[in-house]
Amino acid sequence: MSDTTTDVLRIANCSGFYGDRMSAAREMVEDGPIDVLTGDYLAELTLMILHRDQQADPSSGYAKTFPLQLRQIAATCLERGIRIVVNAGGLNPAGCADACRAVYQQLGLEARVAHIEGDDLLPRLADLQTAGERFNHLDQGAPLSTLEAPVLSANAYLGSWGIAKALELGADLVICPRVTDASLAVGPAAWRFGWQRDDWDQLASAVVAGHILECGPQATGGNYSHFRHVEGLERPGFPIVEMIADGSFTVTKHPNTGGEVSIGTVTAQLLYEIAAPRYENPDVTACFDSIRLTQSGPDRVHVASVQGTPPPTTTKVCLNYPGGFKNSITFLLTGLDIDAKAKLAEETLWANLGGREQFAETHVSLHRAVDTASSIDSSFSFLTVSVKTASSKDSDRKKVGRRFSSVAVEMALANYPGFNLTAPPGKERPFGVYWPALVATEAITHQVVFEGRAIEIPHTPGAEPPSAFSEATEERLFNDNKTATELTPLGRICGARSGDKGGNANLGVWTETDAAFEWLSTFLTTGRLRELIPEARDLAVDRYPLPNLRALNFVLRGFLGDGVAASLATDAQAKGLGEFLRAREVPIPVNLLK
């Protein structure tokens, strides 16, 4: 450990999700100096995928790609003293740790592997409910006792002190289960700099660092609104933070890699999948409205002034349960009378299936071709019909299985001219439903398992958080009769980043100048956002200003229904929501467009 202000801890990321670039771990280790390699493999949807894996093979349940990546870097990391911290353990961190030990042994290497336990609450769920834990749905308010379906998984989001302890004990590799994404960075920083549990500002700054790192190249130009000005996006570098003991840090990437690190790319990632400015973690609450960014050099953004407060007394839990089955079919339409052809196809499908009302939920979308004259390929429109059941009963399953897709095929010679489908009949697909809840932090047993010992990690005493703050401005226009405006896409002066938060969607919008933010903060109210996004017109919308970032963050409650896995929407993760907003034409002051 070190407590000097000149010592720099270089934390690199090599994975933003289960399925990210396989070569990224090797690139981050070999392309420049780093001290810690982290990788985020878990999302709420990923836990459902891993559950299915584990049902088929009890020894699985973890990210199987990570041991393959480890094989590429194991020797170099040991030689250079690079510690590795990943949440690839998923639902089976012990199994992942064993698989990694086997990799080291096969390579003739001696390494010390630790893993974290305590997130899995499923075996204790009934006892916890008996003890008074209600596991109320965070968005709907219903207690878990009202759920009739069986719970498949229940994982609490653990904090960073188990990681810090494992590194203190000498672990070369720490395999984590469902820890918070930011913990992968907070743990190494707390270990290296000897931070105490009440070093709120330092810990909060590390949470911000972890949030910037967690999605890999999203911080270096990936999914970036202003991508046309970024070079090398065919293979962007992954991000690195260079942190010092006071918690401040610089975001960068290895030299001669694609993408860029700019205030814009970092701001975009900071706005990704957040809600209120008080960003709660099990170890600290980070105040995102205190963050200050400075472009300190090419591909270098300095982050400072982050403030922190004690964590809440509760910890978030991700529960999943079986929701039923779903299926979809897509018709190809071309030529004249697209609307009439779509109407005939849809009406015929429902009639031959026995009626639309027999399904728990349906979704129909028609994507019209923009160019109908250049070529046949460019002239196709797509009519997608999706259905799902409300249960996993065999009778419901059959409704959306081959019976559904085969009826569509049977229409081939008896329906609209040019009839075609994008794919042959498909089977039904099971889906799970996400149930977010809270549990008292004291109810969780957080442990480090290292060299045959299980070491319990004490909890940080929490504090009751202040009431949630949502700022809603009056409905008023920035421009008046003296201000000339031009009707033009909002994206001409704004960037946006959106994503899923369970059944909610988060939408962050930012500007590059103070003048543009002054206009945006008065123009883009919750009411106007509902006008610009038709699907949100009947939803509750929270708005949170982040002036230091020249940004507004919106939470669209219920936008994604029961969450990603259960959604029938084309954009089930709300990834394109921000870009849709940027394309909407609004009256923008001409002086801002210059």
C-alpha positions as CSV (number, residue, x, y, z in Angstrom):
1,M,0.0,0.0,0.0
2,S,1.0,3.7,-0.4
3,D,-0.4,6.9,1.0
4,T,1.8,9.3,-0.9
5,T,0.1,11.9,-3.1
6,T,2.5,11.3,-5.9
7,D,1.8,7.6,-6.2
8,V,-0.4,6.8,-9.2
9,L,-2.7,3.8,-9.4
10,R,-3.5,2.9,-13.0
11,I,-6.8,0.9,-13.2
12,A,-7.7,-0.4,-16.6
13,N,-10.9,-2.0,-17.9
14,C,-11.1,-4.9,-20.3
15,S,-14.8,-5.7,-20.4
16,G,-18.1,-3.8,-20.4
17,F,-20.4,-6.8,-20.7
18,Y,-20.5,-10.6,-21.1
19,G,-19.6,-10.9,-24.8
20,D,-17.2,-7.8,-25.1
21,R,-14.0,-7.9,-27.2
22,M,-12.1,-11.1,-26.3
23,S,-8.7,-9.6,-27.1
24,A,-9.2,-6.5,-24.8
25,A,-7.6,-8.1,-21.7
26,R,-4.4,-8.9,-23.6
27,E,-4.4,-5.4,-25.3
28,M,-4.7,-3.6,-21.9
29,V,-1.9,-5.7,-20.4
30,E,0.5,-5.5,-23.3
31,D,-0.1,-2.1,-24.9
32,G,1.0,0.0,-21.9
33,P,1.7,0.1,-18.1
34,I,-1.2,-0.7,-15.8
35,D,-1.4,-1.8,-12.1
36,V,-4.9,-3.3,-11.9
37,L,-7.0,-4.9,-14.6
38,T,-10.8,-4.9,-14.1
39,G,-13.6,-6.4,-16.1
40,D,-17.4,-6.0,-15.8
41,Y,-19.3,-9.1,-17.1
42,L,-22.7,-8.7,-15.4
43,A,-25.9,-7.0,-16.2
44,E,-29.4,-7.6,-14.8
45,L,-30.1,-9.6,-18.0
46,T,-26.8,-11.5,-17.7
47,L,-27.9,-13.1,-14.4
48,M,-30.8,-14.7,-16.2
49,I,-28.5,-16.0,-18.9
50,L,-26.2,-17.5,-16.3
51,H,-29.1,-19.0,-14.4
52,R,-30.1,-20.9,-17.5
53,D,-26.5,-22.1,-18.0
54,Q,-26.4,-23.3,-14.4
55,Q,-29.7,-25.2,-14.8
56,A,-28.1,-27.1,-17.7
57,D,-24.8,-27.6,-16.0
58,P,-24.5,-26.9,-12.2
59,S,-20.7,-26.4,-12.5
60,S,-21.3,-23.3,-14.7
61,G,-23.1,-20.1,-13.9
62,Y,-20.1,-17.8,-14.5
63,A,-18.7,-15.9,-17.5
64,K,-16.9,-18.7,-19.3
65,T,-15.0,-16.2,-21.6
66,F,-13.0,-14.9,-18.7
67,P,-10.8,-18.0,-18.1
68,L,-10.0,-17.9,-21.8
69,Q,-8.9,-14.3,-21.5
70,L,-6.9,-15.1,-18.4
71,R,-4.9,-17.7,-20.3
72,Q,-3.7,-14.9,-22.6
73,I,-2.5,-12.6,-19.8
74,A,-1.8,-14.8,-16.7
75,A,2.0,-15.0,-17.1
76,T,2.5,-11.3,-18.0
77,C,0.3,-10.1,-15.1
78,L,2.2,-12.2,-12.6
79,E,5.5,-11.0,-14.0
80,R,4.5,-7.3,-13.8
81,G,2.6,-7.5,-10.6
82,I,-0.7,-6.6,-12.2
83,R,-3.7,-7.5,-10.0
84,I,-6.9,-8.7,-11.7
85,V,-10.4,-7.9,-10.3
86,V,-13.4,-9.1,-12.2
87,N,-17.1,-9.9,-11.5
88,A,-17.0,-12.8,-13.9
89,G,-18.0,-15.1,-11.0
90,G,-21.6,-14.4,-11.7
91,L,-23.8,-16.9,-9.9
92,N,-20.9,-19.3,-9.2
93,P,-17.7,-17.3,-8.1
94,A,-16.2,-20.5,-6.5
95,G,-16.6,-22.4,-9.8
96,C,-15.0,-19.5,-11.7
97,A,-12.1,-19.3,-9.2
98,D,-11.5,-23.1,-9.7
99,A,-11.5,-22.7,-13.5
100,C,-9.0,-19.9,-13.2
101,R,-6.7,-21.9,-10.9
102,A,-6.8,-24.7,-13.5
103,V,-5.6,-22.1,-16.1
104,Y,-2.7,-21.1,-13.9
105,Q,-1.8,-24.8,-13.2
106,Q,-1.9,-25.7,-16.9
107,L,0.5,-22.8,-17.7
108,G,2.8,-23.9,-14.9
109,L,2.2,-20.7,-12.9
110,E,1.7,-20.2,-9.2
111,A,-1.0,-17.6,-8.4
112,R,-3.1,-16.8,-5.4
113,V,-6.9,-16.6,-6.3
114,A,-9.6,-15.3,-4.0
115,H,-13.3,-15.1,-4.5
116,I,-16.1,-13.1,-2.9
117,E,-19.3,-14.6,-1.5
118,G,-22.5,-13.3,0.2
119,D,-24.5,-11.8,-2.6
120,D,-26.7,-14.9,-3.2
121,L,-29.7,-14.4,-1.0
122,L,-31.9,-17.1,-2.6
123,P,-31.2,-19.8,0.0
124,R,-32.1,-17.3,2.8
125,L,-35.0,-15.6,1.0
126,A,-37.8,-17.2,3.1
127,D,-36.0,-16.6,6.4
128,L,-35.3,-13.0,5.5
129,Q,-38.9,-12.4,4.7
130,T,-39.9,-14.0,8.0
131,A,-37.5,-11.7,9.8
132,G,-39.3,-8.7,8.3
133,E,-37.6,-8.0,4.9
134,R,-40.4,-7.2,2.5
135,F,-38.4,-6.9,-0.7
136,N,-40.8,-4.3,-2.0
137,H,-40.6,-3.8,-5.8
138,L,-38.7,-0.5,-6.1
139,D,-40.9,0.9,-8.9
140,Q,-44.3,-0.8,-8.2
141,G,-44.2,-1.0,-4.4
142,A,-45.6,-4.5,-4.1
143,P,-43.9,-6.8,-1.5
144,L,-42.3,-10.0,-2.8
145,S,-44.9,-12.0,-0.9
146,T,-47.5,-11.0,-3.6
147,L,-45.4,-12.7,-6.3
148,E,-46.9,-16.1,-7.3
149,A,-44.1,-17.2,-9.5
150,P,-41.0,-18.9,-8.0
151,V,-37.9,-16.7,-7.6
152,L,-35.0,-18.0,-9.7
153,S,-32.2,-15.8,-8.4
154,A,-31.8,-13.1,-5.7
155,N,-28.4,-11.3,-5.6
156,A,-27.5,-8.4,-3.5
157,Y,-25.1,-5.8,-4.8
158,L,-22.0,-6.1,-2.6
159,G,-19.5,-3.3,-2.0
160,S,-15.7,-3.0,-2.3
161,W,-14.2,-3.8,1.0
162,G,-14.1,-7.6,0.3
163,I,-12.0,-6.8,-2.8
164,A,-9.7,-4.6,-0.8
165,K,-9.3,-7.3,1.8
166,A,-8.5,-9.9,-0.8
167,L,-5.8,-7.7,-2.3
168,E,-4.4,-6.9,1.1
169,L,-4.0,-10.7,1.7
170,G,-2.0,-11.0,-1.4
171,A,-4.5,-12.2,-4.0
172,D,-3.3,-11.9,-7.6
173,L,-6.8,-12.5,-8.9
174,V,-10.1,-11.6,-7.2
175,I,-13.3,-13.3,-8.6
176,C,-16.4,-11.4,-7.7
177,P,-20.1,-12.3,-7.9
178,R,-22.8,-9.5,-8.1
179,V,-20.8,-6.6,-6.7
180,T,-21.7,-3.1,-7.8
181,D,-19.9,-2.2,-11.0
182,A,-18.0,0.6,-9.4
183,S,-16.7,-1.7,-6.6
184,L,-14.2,-3.2,-9.1
185,A,-12.3,0.2,-9.0
186,V,-13.2,1.3,-5.4
187,G,-11.7,-1.9,-3.9
188,P,-8.2,-1.6,-5.5
189,A,-8.0,2.1,-4.8
190,A,-9.0,1.7,-1.1
191,W,-6.4,-1.0,-0.8
192,R,-3.6,0.8,-2.5
193,F,-4.1,4.1,-0.7
194,G,-5.1,2.8,2.7
195,W,-8.4,4.7,2.7
196,Q,-10.6,4.4,5.8
197,R,-14.3,3.6,5.7
198,D,-15.3,7.2,6.4
199,D,-13.0,8.8,3.7
200,W,-16.2,9.7,1.9
201,D,-14.8,12.0,-0.7
202,Q,-12.1,9.6,-1.8
203,L,-14.4,6.7,-1.9
204,A,-17.0,8.7,-3.8
205,S,-14.4,9.7,-6.4
206,A,-13.5,6.1,-6.9
207,V,-17.1,5.3,-7.4
208,V,-17.2,7.9,-10.2
209,A,-14.0,6.3,-11.6
210,G,-15.6,2.9,-11.6
211,H,-18.7,4.2,-13.3
212,I,-16.6,5.7,-16.1
213,L,-14.7,2.5,-16.5
214,E,-17.5,-0.1,-16.2
215,C,-18.7,0.0,-19.8
216,G,-15.3,-0.2,-21.5
217,P,-15.1,1.8,-24.7
218,Q,-18.3,3.8,-24.1
219,A,-15.9,6.2,-22.3
220,T,-13.6,6.4,-25.3
221,G,-16.1,7.2,-28.0
222,G,-18.3,4.1,-28.2
223,N,-22.1,4.8,-28.5
224,Y,-21.2,8.5,-28.6
225,S,-23.5,11.1,-30.1
226,H,-20.7,13.0,-31.8
227,F,-19.1,9.9,-33.2
228,R,-18.5,11.5,-36.6
229,H,-15.7,13.6,-35.0
230,V,-14.0,10.6,-33.4
231,E,-11.3,8.7,-35.2
232,G,-10.5,5.0,-34.9
233,L,-14.0,3.8,-33.8
234,E,-13.6,0.6,-35.7
235,R,-11.4,-0.5,-32.7
236,P,-11.5,2.0,-29.9
237,G,-9.1,1.6,-26.9
238,F,-10.5,0.7,-23.5
239,P,-10.3,3.3,-20.7
240,I,-7.8,3.7,-17.9
241,V,-8.0,5.8,-14.8
242,E,-4.8,7.2,-13.2
243,M,-5.7,7.8,-9.5
244,I,-3.9,9.4,-6.7
245,A,-4.4,9.2,-2.9
246,D,-6.8,12.2,-2.6
247,G,-9.2,10.4,-5.0
248,S,-8.8,12.7,-8.0
249,F,-7.9,10.9,-11.2
250,T,-7.3,11.3,-14.9
251,V,-9.2,9.2,-17.5
252,T,-7.1,8.1,-20.5
253,K,-6.3,5.2,-22.8
254,H,-3.3,3.5,-24.2
255,P,-1.4,5.5,-26.9
256,N,-2.1,4.7,-30.6
257,T,-5.5,3.2,-29.9
258,G,-8.7,4.2,-31.5
259,G,-11.4,6.5,-30.1
260,E,-10.8,9.5,-27.9
261,V,-11.0,10.6,-24.2
262,S,-12.7,14.0,-24.1
263,I,-15.0,15.9,-21.8
264,G,-17.8,14.8,-24.1
265,T,-17.0,11.1,-24.1
266,V,-16.6,11.1,-20.3
267,T,-19.8,13.1,-19.7
268,A,-21.7,10.7,-21.9
269,Q,-20.6,7.7,-19.8
270,L,-21.2,9.6,-16.5
271,L,-24.9,10.0,-17.6
272,Y,-25.3,6.4,-18.5
273,E,-27.8,4.4,-16.4
274,I,-28.0,6.8,-13.5
275,A,-31.0,8.3,-11.7
276,A,-30.8,11.0,-9.0
277,P,-27.5,12.9,-8.5
278,R,-27.0,11.0,-5.3
279,Y,-25.5,7.8,-6.6
280,E,-25.8,5.2,-3.8
281,N,-23.3,2.4,-3.3
282,P,-22.9,0.1,-0.4
283,D,-19.7,1.9,0.8
284,V,-20.6,5.5,0.0
285,T,-23.0,7.8,-1.7
286,A,-21.3,9.7,-4.5
287,C,-22.6,13.2,-5.4
288,F,-22.6,13.3,-9.2
289,D,-23.6,17.0,-9.1
290,S,-20.2,17.8,-7.6
291,I,-18.1,16.2,-10.4
292,R,-15.8,18.6,-12.3
293,L,-14.1,17.7,-15.5
294,T,-11.1,19.3,-17.2
295,Q,-9.4,18.5,-20.5
296,S,-5.9,18.2,-19.2
297,G,-4.3,17.0,-22.5
298,P,-5.0,14.9,-25.6
299,D,-7.0,11.9,-24.5
300,R,-6.7,13.0,-20.9
301,V,-9.7,14.2,-18.8
302,H,-9.0,15.1,-15.2
303,V,-11.9,14.4,-12.7
304,A,-11.9,16.2,-9.3
305,S,-14.0,17.8,-6.6
306,V,-16.2,14.7,-6.1
307,Q,-18.0,14.8,-2.8
308,G,-19.3,11.8,-0.8
309,T,-21.6,11.1,2.0
310,P,-22.3,7.9,4.0
311,P,-24.0,5.0,2.2
312,P,-27.7,4.1,2.8
313,T,-28.7,1.6,5.3
314,T,-30.1,-0.7,2.6
315,T,-28.5,-2.6,-0.3
316,K,-30.1,-3.1,-3.7
317,V,-31.1,-6.7,-4.6
318,C,-31.6,-8.1,-8.1
319,L,-34.3,-10.8,-8.1
320,N,-35.5,-12.6,-11.2
321,Y,-38.5,-14.9,-11.7
322,P,-39.9,-16.8,-14.8
323,G,-42.3,-14.6,-16.7
324,G,-43.5,-16.9,-19.5
325,F,-42.6,-17.2,-23.2
326,K,-42.5,-14.9,-26.2
327,N,-42.1,-15.1,-30.0
328,S,-42.0,-12.7,-32.9
329,I,-42.4,-12.8,-36.7
330,T,-41.3,-10.2,-39.3
331,F,-43.0,-9.7,-42.6
332,L,-41.2,-8.1,-45.5
333,L,-43.3,-5.5,-47.4
334,T,-42.3,-3.7,-50.6
335,G,-43.7,-1.6,-53.4
336,L,-47.0,0.2,-53.3
337,D,-49.8,0.2,-50.6
338,I,-47.5,-0.5,-47.7
339,D,-50.1,0.4,-45.0
340,A,-52.8,-1.7,-46.7
341,K,-50.4,-4.7,-47.0
342,A,-49.4,-4.4,-43.3
343,K,-53.1,-4.1,-42.3
344,L,-54.0,-7.3,-44.3
345,A,-51.1,-9.3,-42.9
346,E,-51.8,-8.3,-39.3
347,E,-55.6,-8.9,-39.5
348,T,-55.1,-12.3,-41.2
349,L,-52.5,-13.3,-38.6
350,W,-54.8,-12.5,-35.6
351,A,-57.8,-14.1,-37.3
352,N,-56.0,-17.4,-38.0
353,L,-54.6,-17.5,-34.5
354,G,-58.0,-17.1,-32.9
355,G,-57.8,-13.5,-31.8
356,R,-55.2,-11.1,-30.4
357,E,-56.8,-11.1,-27.0
358,Q,-55.6,-14.6,-26.1
359,F,-52.1,-13.3,-25.6
360,A,-51.0,-11.6,-22.4
361,E,-49.2,-8.9,-24.4
362,T,-48.7,-8.0,-28.1
363,H,-46.6,-5.5,-29.9
364,V,-46.8,-4.5,-33.6
365,S,-44.4,-2.2,-35.3
366,L,-44.2,-1.1,-38.9
367,H,-40.8,0.2,-40.0
368,R,-41.3,1.9,-43.4
369,A,-38.5,2.1,-46.0
370,V,-37.0,5.6,-46.4
371,D,-35.7,4.9,-49.9
372,T,-38.0,2.9,-52.2
373,A,-36.4,3.6,-55.5
374,S,-32.6,3.1,-55.4
375,S,-32.7,-0.7,-55.2
376,I,-34.9,-3.6,-54.1
377,D,-32.9,-4.1,-50.9
378,S,-33.5,-0.5,-49.9
379,S,-37.2,-0.6,-50.6
380,F,-38.3,-3.1,-47.9
381,S,-40.5,-2.2,-45.0
382,F,-40.7,-4.4,-42.0
383,L,-43.8,-5.4,-40.1
384,T,-42.9,-7.1,-36.8
385,V,-45.6,-8.8,-34.7
386,S,-44.5,-10.0,-31.2
387,V,-46.5,-11.9,-28.6
388,K,-45.9,-13.2,-25.1
389,T,-47.6,-15.2,-22.4
390,A,-48.1,-14.3,-18.7
391,S,-47.0,-17.7,-17.4
392,S,-44.8,-20.7,-18.2
393,K,-47.7,-23.1,-18.4
394,D,-47.6,-25.6,-21.3
395,S,-50.9,-24.3,-22.6
396,D,-49.5,-20.8,-22.8
397,R,-46.2,-22.0,-24.1
398,K,-47.9,-23.6,-27.1
399,K,-49.8,-20.4,-28.0
400,V,-46.6,-18.6,-28.8
401,G,-44.5,-21.5,-30.1
402,R,-44.5,-23.0,-33.6
403,R,-48.3,-22.6,-33.8
404,F,-47.8,-18.8,-33.8
405,S,-45.0,-18.7,-36.4
406,S,-46.4,-21.5,-38.5
407,V,-49.7,-19.6,-39.0
408,A,-47.6,-16.7,-40.5
409,V,-45.9,-19.1,-42.9
410,E,-49.3,-20.6,-44.0
411,M,-50.2,-17.1,-45.3
412,A,-47.5,-17.2,-47.9
413,L,-49.6,-17.9,-51.0
414,A,-52.8,-16.4,-49.8
415,N,-52.0,-12.8,-48.6
416,Y,-50.5,-9.6,-49.8
417,P,-48.4,-9.4,-53.0
418,G,-44.7,-9.9,-52.6
419,F,-45.3,-11.9,-49.3
420,N,-42.0,-12.8,-47.6
421,L,-40.6,-13.3,-44.1
422,T,-37.2,-12.5,-42.7
423,A,-36.8,-15.9,-41.0
424,P,-38.4,-19.4,-41.0
425,P,-40.8,-20.3,-38.1
426,G,-39.1,-20.0,-34.7
427,K,-39.7,-21.6,-31.4
428,E,-40.9,-19.8,-28.3
429,R,-38.3,-18.2,-26.0
430,P,-38.6,-18.2,-22.2
431,F,-38.1,-14.8,-20.6
432,G,-37.5,-13.8,-17.0
433,V,-38.8,-10.8,-15.2
434,Y,-36.6,-8.5,-13.1
435,W,-37.8,-7.5,-9.6
436,P,-35.6,-4.8,-8.0
437,A,-35.7,-4.5,-4.3
438,L,-33.8,-3.4,-1.2
439,V,-32.6,-5.4,1.8
440,A,-31.1,-4.2,5.1
441,T,-27.3,-4.1,4.6
442,E,-26.9,-5.8,8.0
443,A,-28.8,-8.9,6.7
444,I,-26.0,-9.6,4.2
445,T,-23.0,-11.8,5.0
446,H,-20.1,-10.5,2.9
447,Q,-17.1,-12.9,2.8
448,V,-13.7,-13.3,1.2
449,V,-12.7,-16.9,0.5
450,F,-8.9,-17.1,0.3
451,E,-6.7,-20.2,0.6
452,G,-9.3,-22.2,2.4
453,R,-10.4,-19.5,4.8
454,A,-13.7,-17.5,4.8
455,I,-13.1,-14.0,6.1
456,E,-16.2,-12.0,7.0
457,I,-16.2,-8.4,5.9
458,P,-17.9,-5.9,8.3
459,H,-20.5,-3.5,7.0
460,T,-20.1,0.3,6.8
461,P,-22.7,1.9,9.0
462,G,-25.2,3.6,6.8
463,A,-27.3,6.7,7.1
464,E,-30.9,7.4,5.9
465,P,-30.7,9.2,2.6
466,P,-32.4,12.5,2.0
467,S,-35.6,12.5,0.2
468,A,-35.3,11.9,-3.6
469,F,-35.0,15.2,-5.4
470,S,-36.5,15.7,-8.8
471,E,-36.3,19.2,-10.2
472,A,-39.2,20.2,-12.5
473,T,-39.1,23.6,-14.1
474,E,-42.0,25.7,-15.2
475,E,-43.2,25.2,-18.8
476,R,-41.5,28.3,-20.3
477,L,-39.6,28.9,-23.5
478,F,-36.1,30.3,-23.5
479,N,-36.7,32.3,-26.6
480,D,-39.1,35.3,-26.8
481,N,-40.2,37.5,-29.7
482,K,-36.8,39.2,-29.7
483,T,-34.9,35.9,-30.1
484,A,-34.6,34.4,-33.6
485,T,-35.0,30.7,-33.7
486,E,-34.6,27.9,-36.2
487,L,-36.6,24.7,-36.3
488,T,-33.8,22.1,-36.3
489,P,-32.8,18.8,-34.7
490,L,-32.1,19.1,-31.0
491,G,-28.9,17.1,-31.6
492,R,-27.3,20.0,-33.3
493,I,-26.4,21.4,-29.9
494,C,-26.9,18.4,-27.6
495,G,-25.4,15.0,-27.0
496,A,-27.4,12.2,-25.4
497,R,-26.9,8.8,-23.8
498,S,-29.7,6.5,-22.7
499,G,-30.2,3.0,-21.3
500,D,-32.3,0.8,-19.1
501,K,-32.8,0.8,-15.4
502,G,-35.0,-2.2,-14.8
503,G,-38.4,-1.2,-16.1
504,N,-37.4,2.4,-16.3
505,A,-35.3,4.2,-18.9
506,N,-32.6,6.8,-18.2
507,L,-31.9,9.6,-20.6
508,G,-29.0,12.0,-20.1
509,V,-28.7,15.1,-22.3
510,W,-25.7,17.5,-22.3
511,T,-24.3,20.5,-24.1
512,E,-20.8,21.7,-24.8
513,T,-21.3,25.4,-23.9
514,D,-22.7,27.3,-20.9
515,A,-25.0,29.3,-23.2
516,A,-26.5,26.1,-24.7
517,F,-27.0,24.6,-21.2
518,E,-28.8,27.8,-20.0
519,W,-31.2,27.4,-22.9
520,L,-31.6,23.6,-22.5
521,S,-32.2,23.8,-18.8
522,T,-35.3,26.1,-19.4
523,F,-36.5,24.6,-22.6
524,L,-36.3,20.8,-22.0
525,T,-38.8,20.4,-19.1
526,T,-40.5,17.1,-18.2
527,G,-43.6,18.2,-20.0
528,R,-41.7,19.0,-23.2
529,L,-39.9,15.7,-23.0
530,R,-43.2,13.9,-23.0
531,E,-44.2,15.9,-26.1
532,L,-41.0,15.0,-27.9
533,I,-41.2,11.3,-27.0
534,P,-44.8,10.0,-27.6
535,E,-44.3,6.7,-25.8
536,A,-43.6,8.8,-22.6
537,R,-46.7,11.0,-22.7
538,D,-48.5,9.0,-20.0
539,L,-45.5,8.2,-17.8
540,A,-44.0,9.8,-14.7
541,V,-40.8,11.5,-15.6
542,D,-38.1,12.7,-13.1
543,R,-35.7,15.4,-14.1
544,Y,-32.3,16.0,-12.4
545,P,-30.0,18.9,-13.3
546,L,-26.2,18.4,-13.3
547,P,-24.9,21.9,-14.0
548,N,-21.2,21.0,-13.6
549,L,-21.6,18.6,-16.5
550,R,-23.9,21.0,-18.4
551,A,-26.4,18.1,-18.4
552,L,-29.9,17.1,-17.5
553,N,-30.8,13.5,-16.6
554,F,-34.3,12.2,-17.0
555,V,-35.8,8.9,-15.6
556,L,-38.8,7.7,-17.6
557,R,-40.6,5.5,-15.2
558,G,-42.2,2.3,-16.6
559,F,-40.9,3.0,-20.1
560,L,-39.6,-0.5,-20.4
561,G,-42.5,-2.3,-18.6
562,D,-41.2,-5.3,-16.8
563,G,-37.6,-4.8,-17.9
564,V,-35.3,-5.9,-20.8
565,A,-35.9,-9.6,-20.7
566,A,-39.6,-9.4,-20.7
567,S,-40.0,-6.5,-23.2
568,L,-41.4,-6.9,-26.7
569,A,-40.2,-3.4,-27.7
570,T,-37.8,-3.2,-30.7
571,D,-35.3,-1.2,-28.5
572,A,-35.8,-3.2,-25.3
573,Q,-32.8,-1.5,-23.6
574,A,-33.6,2.1,-24.6
575,K,-30.2,2.4,-26.2
576,G,-31.6,4.5,-29.1
577,L,-33.9,6.7,-27.0
578,G,-31.3,9.5,-26.7
579,E,-30.6,9.5,-30.4
580,F,-34.4,9.6,-31.1
581,L,-34.7,12.7,-28.9
582,R,-31.7,14.3,-30.7
583,A,-33.4,13.9,-34.0
584,R,-36.6,15.7,-33.0
585,E,-36.9,19.2,-34.4
586,V,-37.3,22.1,-31.9
587,P,-36.9,25.9,-32.1
588,I,-33.3,26.6,-31.2
589,P,-32.0,30.1,-30.9
590,V,-30.0,31.0,-34.0
591,N,-27.1,32.4,-31.9
592,L,-26.6,29.0,-30.3
593,L,-26.4,27.2,-33.7
594,K,-23.5,29.4,-34.7
